[in-house]
Amino acid sequence: MGLKTPRRESIFIPAVLTLSDFKIRTDSLLLQINLANTGIVVTHKEIAKKIFNLQEIMEWVTIPSLQFWIVCHADTQYNNRVIALKKFVSNWFEDDAYHGLP
């Protein structure tokens, strides 16, 4: 969503971007979607498909699919509660990785 530090390559670009060009920076996908009405948003393609008022730009850019990993500490991997939670979360994401989005 924004640059933390100016890139060295930007020196050679006529229109240089600086931190002041970015008003809000967030890693929250839902906030990014809400902010899309005020400019450009970077988000997952599957989320964007669910939002009817977003217009895709740069559709020629190939974006890899998003992988989800469920991990736990080795000491807890055989705990029945942890096993149940991992199974629930796995099923949840297998059905639809973006449950609860608009």
C-alpha positions, 0 to 999 in steps of 0.5 A: 500500500505504501513505501516505508523508505524511498527506493534507490531506483526512484531517483531515476523515475521522473515522477518520484513517489515519497511517503507523503504520497501515501496518506494511509498504510494498513495491512488490514484487508477489510480496511484496504477494501473500504479505502478503495473508494478513495483511491487504489487498493491492493488486495487478494483477487478472490476478495476483489471478486466479492466486492462489486464496485471494484475495478481491476487495473493491471489485469495482465499482472500474474498473481500467484494463489494465496496459500494458507498454512495451519501450524502449531508448536510441536508440544501442542500438536497432539492436544485434542483441543488443538487438533479440533481447532486445526480441523475446524479452521482447515474446513473453514478455509477449504470451503471458502477462504474469505468467509464473512466478507461483503 
